[in-house]
Amino acid sequence: LNILLADFQKKINANNSKILNEKKKYSSEILKILNPLLTKYVEKNNISLVIEKKNIIVGIKTLDITENILKIFNEETKNLTN
């Protein structure tokens, strides 16, 4: 039983490592697409600073550009998935 458990834990660790590597890979690919889109959006809309939501304690909802960026991102990547 201990041998089976050790084998199972090795498989879990291998799968977790694989998932982590895939997450890093796809996150990197998303950022390669997203960074130029953000830069273009910021320049077009005369925005001085963009901060991640997780780093904000309190803020005005009208300053949140997340939905706008997601729409642009989805439009830009729509043809990549086909």
Protein Blocks (a to p, Z undefined) as FASTA:
>chain_A
ZZmmmmmmmmmmmmmmmmmmmmmmmmmmmmmmmmmmmmmmmmmnopabdcdfklpfbdcf
klpmklmmmmmmmmmmmmmmZZ
